[in-house]
């Protein structure tokens, strides 16, 4: 999740956040970041699902057109 961030870097980030926001505000900031990440993940999953649905619909349309050509006889004569 954090890529190439190791434990020492993570501790440095937390120490800086503690100094910037203070101990009383830090939990609230953490919750806000958590909510934002959750919303981002949810939105990206929805977009991914819509793209997959569109791809599947296009494939089904192509299959439908191929079957229609075979039934009407347009695909013969090769």
Gaussian input, Z-matrix of N, CA and C with variables (Angstrom, degrees):
# hf/3-21g

backbone

0 1
 N
 C     1     B1
 C     2     B2     1     A1
 N     3     B3     2     A2     1     D1
 C     4     B4     3     A3     2     D2
 C     5     B5     4     A4     3     D3
 N     6     B6     5     A5     4     D4
 C     7     B7     6     A6     5     D5
 C     8     B8     7     A7     6     D6
 N     9     B9     8     A8     7     D7
 C    10    B10     9     A9     8     D8
 C    11    B11    10    A10     9     D9
 N    12    B12    11    A11    10    D10
 C    13    B13    12    A12    11    D11
 C    14    B14    13    A13    12    D12
 N    15    B15    14    A14    13    D13
 C    16    B16    15    A15    14    D14
 C    17    B17    16    A16    15    D15
 N    18    B18    17    A17    16    D16
 C    19    B19    18    A18    17    D17
 C    20    B20    19    A19    18    D18
 N    21    B21    20    A20    19    D19
 C    22    B22    21    A21    20    D20
 C    23    B23    22    A22    21    D21
 N    24    B24    23    A23    22    D22
 C    25    B25    24    A24    23    D23
 C    26    B26    25    A25    24    D24
 N    27    B27    26    A26    25    D25
 C    28    B28    27    A27    26    D26
 C    29    B29    28    A28    27    D27
 N    30    B30    29    A29    28    D28
 C    31    B31    30    A30    29    D29
 C    32    B32    31    A31    30    D30
 N    33    B33    32    A32    31    D31
 C    34    B34    33    A33    32    D32
 C    35    B35    34    A34    33    D33
 N    36    B36    35    A35    34    D34
 C    37    B37    36    A36    35    D35
 C    38    B38    37    A37    36    D36
 N    39    B39    38    A38    37    D37
 C    40    B40    39    A39    38    D38
 C    41    B41    40    A40    39    D39
 N    42    B42    41    A41    40    D40
 C    43    B43    42    A42    41    D41
 C    44    B44    43    A43    42    D42
 N    45    B45    44    A44    43    D43
 C    46    B46    45    A45    44    D44
 C    47    B47    46    A46    45    D45
 N    48    B48    47    A47    46    D46
 C    49    B49    48    A48    47    D47
 C    50    B50    49    A49    48    D48
 N    51    B51    50    A50    49    D49
 C    52    B52    51    A51    50    D50
 C    53    B53    52    A52    51    D51
 N    54    B54    53    A53    52    D52
 C    55    B55    54    A54    53    D53
 C    56    B56    55    A55    54    D54
 N    57    B57    56    A56    55    D55
 C    58    B58    57    A57    56    D56
 C    59    B59    58    A58    57    D57
 N    60    B60    59    A59    58    D58
 C    61    B61    60    A60    59    D59
 C    62    B62    61    A61    60    D60
 N    63    B63    62    A62    61    D61
 C    64    B64    63    A63    62    D62
 C    65    B65    64    A64    63    D63
 N    66    B66    65    A65    64    D64
 C    67    B67    66    A66    65    D65
 C    68    B68    67    A67    66    D66
 N    69    B69    68    A68    67    D67
 C    70    B70    69    A69    68    D68
 C    71    B71    70    A70    69    D69
 N    72    B72    71    A71    70    D70
 C    73    B73    72    A72    71    D71
 C    74    B74    73    A73    72    D72
 N    75    B75    74    A74    73    D73
 C    76    B76    75    A75    74    D74
 C    77    B77    76    A76    75    D75
 N    78    B78    77    A77    76    D76
 C    79    B79    78    A78    77    D77
 C    80    B80    79    A79    78    D78
 N    81    B81    80    A80    79    D79
 C    82    B82    81    A81    80    D80
 C    83    B83    82    A82    81    D81
 N    84    B84    83    A83    82    D82
 C    85    B85    84    A84    83    D83
 C    86    B86    85    A85    84    D84
 N    87    B87    86    A86    85    D85
 C    88    B88    87    A87    86    D86
 C    89    B89    88    A88    87    D87
 N    90    B90    89    A89    88    D88
 C    91    B91    90    A90    89    D89
 C    92    B92    91    A91    90    D90
 N    93    B93    92    A92    91    D91
 C    94    B94    93    A93    92    D92
 C    95    B95    94    A94    93    D93
 N    96    B96    95    A95    94    D94
 C    97    B97    96    A96    95    D95
 C    98    B98    97    A97    96    D96
 N    99    B99    98    A98    97    D97
 C   100   B100    99    A99    98    D98
 C   101   B101   100   A100    99    D99
 N   102   B102   101   A101   100   D100
 C   103   B103   102   A102   101   D101
 C   104   B104   103   A103   102   D102
 N   105   B105   104   A104   103   D103
 C   106   B106   105   A105   104   D104
 C   107   B107   106   A106   105   D105
 N   108   B108   107   A107   106   D106
 C   109   B109   108   A108   107   D107
 C   110   B110   109   A109   108   D108
 N   111   B111   110   A110   109   D109
 C   112   B112   111   A111   110   D110
 C   113   B113   112   A112   111   D111
 N   114   B114   113   A113   112   D112
 C   115   B115   114   A114   113   D113
 C   116   B116   115   A115   114   D114
 N   117   B117   116   A116   115   D115
 C   118   B118   117   A117   116   D116
 C   119   B119   118   A118   117   D117
 N   120   B120   119   A119   118   D118
 C   121   B121   120   A120   119   D119
 C   122   B122   121   A121   120   D120
 N   123   B123   122   A122   121   D121
 C   124   B124   123   A123   122   D122
 C   125   B125   124   A124   123   D123
 N   126   B126   125   A125   124   D124
 C   127   B127   126   A126   125   D125
 C   128   B128   127   A127   126   D126
 N   129   B129   128   A128   127   D127
 C   130   B130   129   A129   128   D128
 C   131   B131   130   A130   129   D129
 N   132   B132   131   A131   130   D130
 C   133   B133   132   A132   131   D131
 C   134   B134   133   A133   132   D132
 N   135   B135   134   A134   133   D133
 C   136   B136   135   A135   134   D134
 C   137   B137   136   A136   135   D135
 N   138   B138   137   A137   136   D136
 C   139   B139   138   A138   137   D137
 C   140   B140   139   A139   138   D138
 N   141   B141   140   A140   139   D139
 C   142   B142   141   A141   140   D140
 C   143   B143   142   A142   141   D141
 N   144   B144   143   A143   142   D142
 C   145   B145   144   A144   143   D143
 C   146   B146   145   A145   144   D144
 N   147   B147   146   A146   145   D145
 C   148   B148   147   A147   146   D146
 C   149   B149   148   A148   147   D147
 N   150   B150   149   A149   148   D148
 C   151   B151   150   A150   149   D149
 C   152   B152   151   A151   150   D150
 N   153   B153   152   A152   151   D151
 C   154   B154   153   A153   152   D152
 C   155   B155   154   A154   153   D153
 N   156   B156   155   A155   154   D154
 C   157   B157   156   A156   155   D155
 C   158   B158   157   A157   156   D156
 N   159   B159   158   A158   157   D157
 C   160   B160   159   A159   158   D158
 C   161   B161   160   A160   159   D159
 N   162   B162   161   A161   160   D160
 C   163   B163   162   A162   161   D161
 C   164   B164   163   A163   162   D162
 N   165   B165   164   A164   163   D163
 C   166   B166   165   A165   164   D164
 C   167   B167   166   A166   165   D165
 N   168   B168   167   A167   166   D166
 C   169   B169   168   A168   167   D167
 C   170   B170   169   A169   168   D168
 N   171   B171   170   A170   169   D169
 C   172   B172   171   A171   170   D170
 C   173   B173   172   A172   171   D171
 N   174   B174   173   A173   172   D172
 C   175   B175   174   A174   173   D173
 C   176   B176   175   A175   174   D174
 N   177   B177   176   A176   175   D175
 C   178   B178   177   A177   176   D176
 C   179   B179   178   A178   177   D177
 N   180   B180   179   A179   178   D178
 C   181   B181   180   A180   179   D179
 C   182   B182   181   A181   180   D180
 N   183   B183   182   A182   181   D181
 C   184   B184   183   A183   182   D182
 C   185   B185   184   A184   183   D183
 N   186   B186   185   A185   184   D184
 C   187   B187   186   A186   185   D185
 C   188   B188   187   A187   186   D186
 N   189   B189   188   A188   187   D187
 C   190   B190   189   A189   188   D188
 C   191   B191   190   A190   189   D189
 N   192   B192   191   A191   190   D190
 C   193   B193   192   A192   191   D191
 C   194   B194   193   A193   192   D192
 N   195   B195   194   A194   193   D193
 C   196   B196   195   A195   194   D194
 C   197   B197   196   A196   195   D195
 N   198   B198   197   A197   196   D196
 C   199   B199   198   A198   197   D197
 C   200   B200   199   A199   198   D198
 N   201   B201   200   A200   199   D199
 C   202   B202   201   A201   200   D200
 C   203   B203   202   A202   201   D201
 N   204   B204   203   A203   202   D202
 C   205   B205   204   A204   203   D203
 C   206   B206   205   A205   204   D204
 N   207   B207   206   A206   205   D205
 C   208   B208   207   A207   206   D206
 C   209   B209   208   A208   207   D207
 N   210   B210   209   A209   208   D208
 C   211   B211   210   A210   209   D209
 C   212   B212   211   A211   210   D210
 N   213   B213   212   A212   211   D211
 C   214   B214   213   A213   212   D212
 C   215   B215   214   A214   213   D213
 N   216   B216   215   A215   214   D214
 C   217   B217   216   A216   215   D215
 C   218   B218   217   A217   216   D216
 N   219   B219   218   A218   217   D217
 C   220   B220   219   A219   218   D218
 C   221   B221   220   A220   219   D219
 N   222   B222   221   A221   220   D220
 C   223   B223   222   A222   221   D221
 C   224   B224   223   A223   222   D222
 N   225   B225   224   A224   223   D223
 C   226   B226   225   A225   224   D224
 C   227   B227   226   A226   225   D225
 N   228   B228   227   A227   226   D226
 C   229   B229   228   A228   227   D227
 C   230   B230   229   A229   228   D228
 N   231   B231   230   A230   229   D229
 C   232   B232   231   A231   230   D230
 C   233   B233   232   A232   231   D231

   B1=1.4443
   B2=1.5275
   B3=1.3126
   B4=1.4550
   B5=1.5195
   B6=1.3005
   B7=1.4513
   B8=1.5108
   B9=1.3244
   B10=1.4571
   B11=1.5210
   B12=1.3223
   B13=1.4614
   B14=1.5258
   B15=1.3093
   B16=1.4538
   B17=1.5216
   B18=1.3109
   B19=1.4581
   B20=1.5316
   B21=1.3416
   B22=1.4726
   B23=1.5350
   B24=1.3260
   B25=1.4651
   B26=1.5148
   B27=1.3301
   B28=1.4561
   B29=1.5290
   B30=1.3213
   B31=1.4661
   B32=1.5250
   B33=1.3179
   B34=1.4634
   B35=1.5250
   B36=1.3287
   B37=1.4642
   B38=1.5276
   B39=1.3122
   B40=1.4687
   B41=1.5282
   B42=1.3285
   B43=1.4659
   B44=1.5272
   B45=1.3244
   B46=1.4672
   B47=1.5290
   B48=1.3242
   B49=1.4639
   B50=1.5247
   B51=1.3056
   B52=1.4692
   B53=1.5227
   B54=1.3233
   B55=1.4636
   B56=1.5298
   B57=1.3289
   B58=1.4596
   B59=1.5314
   B60=1.3262
   B61=1.4589
   B62=1.5244
   B63=1.2942
   B64=1.4595
   B65=1.5097
   B66=1.3363
   B67=1.4696
   B68=1.5315
   B69=1.3174
   B70=1.4683
   B71=1.5315
   B72=1.3160
   B73=1.4571
   B74=1.5343
   B75=1.3302
   B76=1.4589
   B77=1.5383
   B78=1.3395
   B79=1.4767
   B80=1.5282
   B81=1.3314
   B82=1.4602
   B83=1.5230
   B84=1.3195
   B85=1.4641
   B86=1.5253
   B87=1.3184
   B88=1.4674
   B89=1.5178
   B90=1.3324
   B91=1.4684
   B92=1.5301
   B93=1.3199
   B94=1.4672
   B95=1.5253
   B96=1.3085
   B97=1.4686
   B98=1.5249
   B99=1.3166
   B100=1.4693
   B101=1.5167
   B102=1.3413
   B103=1.4632
   B104=1.5248
   B105=1.3314
   B106=1.4612
   B107=1.5304
   B108=1.3262
   B109=1.4686
   B110=1.5284
   B111=1.3369
   B112=1.4619
   B113=1.5277
   B114=1.3322
   B115=1.4600
   B116=1.5252
   B117=1.3268
   B118=1.4633
   B119=1.5243
   B120=1.3199
   B121=1.4671
   B122=1.5271
   B123=1.3348
   B124=1.4589
   B125=1.5253
   B126=1.3257
   B127=1.4592
   B128=1.5271
   B129=1.3273
   B130=1.4670
   B131=1.5253
   B132=1.3314
   B133=1.4644
   B134=1.5284
   B135=1.3412
   B136=1.4657
   B137=1.5214
   B138=1.3228
   B139=1.4675
   B140=1.5258
   B141=1.3290
   B142=1.4598
   B143=1.5269
   B144=1.3327
   B145=1.4613
   B146=1.5267
   B147=1.3284
   B148=1.4685
   B149=1.5233
   B150=1.3119
   B151=1.4703
   B152=1.5249
   B153=1.3323
   B154=1.4625
   B155=1.5240
   B156=1.3522
   B157=1.4620
   B158=1.5240
   B159=1.3309
   B160=1.4673
   B161=1.5283
   B162=1.3218
   B163=1.4704
   B164=1.5200
   B165=1.3304
   B166=1.4656
   B167=1.5288
   B168=1.3306
   B169=1.4620
   B170=1.5252
   B171=1.3317
   B172=1.4636
   B173=1.5312
   B174=1.3269
   B175=1.4679
   B176=1.5269
   B177=1.3313
   B178=1.4640
   B179=1.5281
   B180=1.3217
   B181=1.4606
   B182=1.5259
   B183=1.3359
   B184=1.4609
   B185=1.5244
   B186=1.3267
   B187=1.4665
   B188=1.5231
   B189=1.3230
   B190=1.4613
   B191=1.5304
   B192=1.3235
   B193=1.4679
   B194=1.5264
   B195=1.3334
   B196=1.4650
   B197=1.5233
   B198=1.3278
   B199=1.4698
   B200=1.5198
   B201=1.3155
   B202=1.4637
   B203=1.5283
   B204=1.3508
   B205=1.4684
   B206=1.5194
   B207=1.3231
   B208=1.4710
   B209=1.5119
   B210=1.3061
   B211=1.4677
   B212=1.5165
   B213=1.3225
   B214=1.4682
   B215=1.5309
   B216=1.3118
   B217=1.4431
   B218=1.5131
   B219=1.3166
   B220=1.4576
   B221=1.5247
   B222=1.3100
   B223=1.4606
   B224=1.5102
   B225=1.3588
   B226=1.4591
   B227=1.5146
   B228=1.3078
   B229=1.4419
   B230=1.5142
   B231=1.2755
   B232=1.4766
   B233=1.4902
   A1=110.71
   A2=117.52
   A3=121.06
   A4=112.60
   A5=118.60
   A6=120.97
   A7=111.62
   A8=117.16
   A9=122.13
   A10=112.89
   A11=118.27
   A12=120.89
   A13=108.34
   A14=115.58
   A15=120.72
   A16=111.65
   A17=115.39
   A18=120.72
   A19=112.33
   A20=120.21
   A21=119.28
   A22=112.95
   A23=116.17
   A24=119.25
   A25=111.19
   A26=116.19
   A27=121.00
   A28=111.03
   A29=116.73
   A30=119.94
   A31=111.45
   A32=117.41
   A33=120.76
   A34=110.47
   A35=117.12
   A36=120.88
   A37=110.41
   A38=116.99
   A39=120.56
   A40=111.63
   A41=117.06
   A42=120.52
   A43=110.57
   A44=116.89
   A45=120.53
   A46=110.38
   A47=116.64
   A48=120.40
   A49=110.60
   A50=116.96
   A51=120.82
   A52=110.40
   A53=116.84
   A54=120.29
   A55=111.85
   A56=116.94
   A57=120.35
   A58=111.47
   A59=117.62
   A60=120.81
   A61=113.45
   A62=118.09
   A63=120.79
   A64=111.06
   A65=116.06
   A66=119.63
   A67=114.03
   A68=118.60
   A69=120.17
   A70=111.57
   A71=117.32
   A72=121.64
   A73=112.60
   A74=117.62
   A75=122.07
   A76=113.38
   A77=120.68
   A78=119.03
   A79=112.97
   A80=115.91
   A81=119.68
   A82=111.04
   A83=117.02
   A84=121.59
   A85=109.90
   A86=116.68
   A87=120.65
   A88=112.26
   A89=116.67
   A90=120.10
   A91=110.88
   A92=116.36
   A93=120.01
   A94=111.19
   A95=116.65
   A96=120.21
   A97=110.28
   A98=116.70
   A99=120.72
   A100=112.09
   A101=116.66
   A102=120.86
   A103=111.04
   A104=116.28
   A105=120.31
   A106=110.93
   A107=117.50
   A108=120.72
   A109=111.42
   A110=115.81
   A111=119.95
   A112=110.85
   A113=116.76
   A114=121.08
   A115=111.15
   A116=116.67
   A117=120.86
   A118=110.38
   A119=117.05
   A120=120.97
   A121=110.61
   A122=116.35
   A123=120.64
   A124=110.56
   A125=116.49
   A126=121.06
   A127=111.35
   A128=117.06
   A129=119.18
   A130=111.01
   A131=117.75
   A132=120.29
   A133=111.30
   A134=116.32
   A135=119.50
   A136=111.24
   A137=117.10
   A138=120.74
   A139=110.23
   A140=115.97
   A141=120.59
   A142=110.75
   A143=116.94
   A144=121.81
   A145=110.87
   A146=117.11
   A147=120.10
   A148=111.36
   A149=116.65
   A150=120.19
   A151=110.22
   A152=117.10
   A153=120.41
   A154=111.05
   A155=117.19
   A156=120.64
   A157=111.30
   A158=116.68
   A159=120.55
   A160=111.11
   A161=116.72
   A162=120.30
   A163=109.99
   A164=116.45
   A165=120.50
   A166=110.52
   A167=117.52
   A168=120.67
   A169=110.46
   A170=117.52
   A171=120.73
   A172=110.93
   A173=116.70
   A174=120.27
   A175=110.83
   A176=116.92
   A177=120.15
   A178=111.13
   A179=116.52
   A180=120.49
   A181=110.20
   A182=117.24
   A183=120.84
   A184=111.19
   A185=116.59
   A186=120.84
   A187=109.90
   A188=116.41
   A189=120.98
   A190=110.55
   A191=116.55
   A192=120.59
   A193=111.29
   A194=118.29
   A195=121.75
   A196=111.23
   A197=115.64
   A198=119.81
   A199=109.93
   A200=116.74
   A201=121.08
   A202=110.79
   A203=116.30
   A204=119.86
   A205=110.88
   A206=116.79
   A207=120.22
   A208=110.92
   A209=117.32
   A210=120.29
   A211=110.70
   A212=117.06
   A213=119.86
   A214=111.99
   A215=118.69
   A216=121.41
   A217=113.84
   A218=117.95
   A219=120.88
   A220=111.66
   A221=117.39
   A222=120.74
   A223=113.53
   A224=118.08
   A225=120.92
   A226=110.57
   A227=115.39
   A228=120.81
   A229=113.31
   A230=118.14
   A231=120.52
   A232=110.92
   D1=-39.63
   D2=-175.97
   D3=-94.41
   D4=2.77
   D5=178.47
   D6=71.75
   D7=-123.28
   D8=-176.64
   D9=-98.50
   D10=18.98
   D11=179.36
   D12=-81.48
   D13=122.55
   D14=178.74
   D15=-92.08
   D16=-178.00
   D17=-178.13
   D18=-63.33
   D19=-43.59
   D20=179.10
   D21=-62.27
   D22=-38.75
   D23=178.40
   D24=-66.56
   D25=-39.88
   D26=178.56
   D27=-63.10
   D28=-41.47
   D29=176.87
   D30=-63.82
   D31=-38.91
   D32=178.24
   D33=-64.20
   D34=-42.59
   D35=178.59
   D36=-62.84
   D37=-43.75
   D38=179.09
   D39=-64.38
   D40=-39.12
   D41=178.74
   D42=-65.03
   D43=-41.97
   D44=178.41
   D45=-65.24
   D46=-42.28
   D47=178.37
   D48=-62.85
   D49=-38.78
   D50=178.68
   D51=-64.54
   D52=-40.42
   D53=178.48
   D54=-69.03
   D55=-38.80
   D56=-176.83
   D57=-74.15
   D58=-46.92
   D59=-173.46
   D60=-96.19
   D61=-23.07
   D62=-178.04
   D63=85.59
   D64=160.27
   D65=-175.74
   D66=-68.34
   D67=-27.28
   D68=-178.37
   D69=-79.02
   D70=-32.38
   D71=-176.24
   D72=-89.39
   D73=-20.54
   D74=-174.28
   D75=-59.39
   D76=-44.56
   D77=178.20
   D78=-61.38
   D79=-37.61
   D80=178.92
   D81=-65.90
   D82=-40.47
   D83=177.36
   D84=-64.06
   D85=-41.93
   D86=178.08
   D87=-61.15
   D88=-42.19
   D89=178.08
   D90=-64.82
   D91=-41.36
   D92=179.10
   D93=-62.72
   D94=-42.77
   D95=177.74
   D96=-64.56
   D97=-41.42
   D98=177.81
   D99=-60.73
   D100=-44.43
   D101=177.90
   D102=-62.29
   D103=-42.97
   D104=-179.39
   D105=-63.80
   D106=-43.19
   D107=178.42
   D108=-64.14
   D109=-40.76
   D110=178.85
   D111=-63.43
   D112=-43.25
   D113=179.10
   D114=-65.47
   D115=-40.65
   D116=177.57
   D117=-62.38
   D118=-44.35
   D119=-179.83
   D120=-64.14
   D121=-41.25
   D122=179.76
   D123=-63.37
   D124=-44.90
   D125=179.93
   D126=-64.74
   D127=-42.70
   D128=179.85
   D129=-66.37
   D130=-34.95
   D131=176.12
   D132=-65.83
   D133=-40.03
   D134=178.32
   D135=-64.70
   D136=-41.64
   D137=179.03
   D138=-64.36
   D139=-43.14
   D140=178.70
   D141=-60.83
   D142=-42.17
   D143=179.63
   D144=-64.56
   D145=-41.25
   D146=178.80
   D147=-64.40
   D148=-41.32
   D149=178.72
   D150=-63.04
   D151=-43.78
   D152=178.87
   D153=-63.44
   D154=-38.50
   D155=177.43
   D156=-63.72
   D157=-41.52
   D158=179.23
   D159=-65.38
   D160=-40.13
   D161=178.13
   D162=-63.91
   D163=-43.80
   D164=179.59
   D165=-64.26
   D166=-40.37
   D167=179.18
   D168=-64.25
   D169=-40.23
   D170=178.43
   D171=-64.83
   D172=-40.68
   D173=178.22
   D174=-64.56
   D175=-41.95
   D176=178.62
   D177=-64.65
   D178=-37.28
   D179=178.06
   D180=-64.62
   D181=-41.47
   D182=177.58
   D183=-62.61
   D184=-43.32
   D185=178.70
   D186=-63.42
   D187=-42.31
   D188=179.09
   D189=-60.49
   D190=-44.01
   D191=179.74
   D192=-65.04
   D193=-38.71
   D194=177.82
   D195=-64.01
   D196=-43.98
   D197=179.16
   D198=-64.48
   D199=-40.71
   D200=179.75
   D201=-62.56
   D202=-40.35
   D203=177.78
   D204=-63.68
   D205=-41.22
   D206=-179.23
   D207=-66.58
   D208=-37.61
   D209=-178.69
   D210=-69.85
   D211=-42.08
   D212=-177.94
   D213=-79.09
   D214=-12.33
   D215=176.84
   D216=91.92
   D217=5.81
   D218=179.43
   D219=-69.68
   D220=-22.67
   D221=-178.08
   D222=-83.65
   D223=-5.43
   D224=-178.47
   D225=-87.40
   D226=165.47
   D227=176.08
   D228=97.45
   D229=18.75
   D230=178.36
   D231=-91.38

